[in-house]
Amino acid sequence: MNIDEAAAPKPVTDDDGMTWWYRWLCKIVGVLGGVSCAISGVWMCVTVNPLNIAAGVWMVLNAFVLFLCEVPFCCQFIEFANAVAARADKFKPWQKAFFYCGMALVPIFLSFSITTLFGNAIAFATGVLYGLVSLGKKGDAVSYARLNHQKLGDEEKLTGTTDGSI
């Protein structure tokens, strides 16, 4: 092993705490959310009520953004799709969660109906999945028990008791 190999820094990976299967789950749910937003958005636009039309257009825009960020190969005919997808991949999971959930709530506030609720539910679920990633992994029971035992030991040292009496 050369000195150069030992001194060379290791490549930095973009680890956001997501496993490969969870990343794929988020992408699949994002695509399904885009499809449901697109179908419901077009359905909402078939009316004369301006708020329904605005909510429908917003839902179609949500579908476009979900497709653009999650599966840019679906938007190959758009020149800037890969650049937007690369930028979206740099976002932290909590930022994606906030963005996707916020986008899904706007049409519901514009026109509260069953169509907007069900149409945006899967898009909102995409944001929830990204939000769960930002919470982090659940600890295992063994490390929690060790931590709790160590805390009890520290408290006993502070109070000067080891038998549990006060």
Disulfide bonds with the S-S distance in Angstrom:
none
